[in-house]
């Protein structure tokens, strides 16, 4: 099943179109595509950040619904004593 892969690679190397890959114009085209791809991803990322920030500002949190809700240190000491084994 995987034996056709080296055969296909050998045939593609013999095709004159493979020589076109050595031309610098192709590199310029690929650079342009990657540049546009980077711009699109940056715009989408910034849009996502602004949309989520705007959504968080529209829904104010009540003081009792903070990040640390449910966490308490009533019965927890900062340093616990280790038990010595005799």
Beta strands, then each sheet from edge to edge (+ up, - down):
end
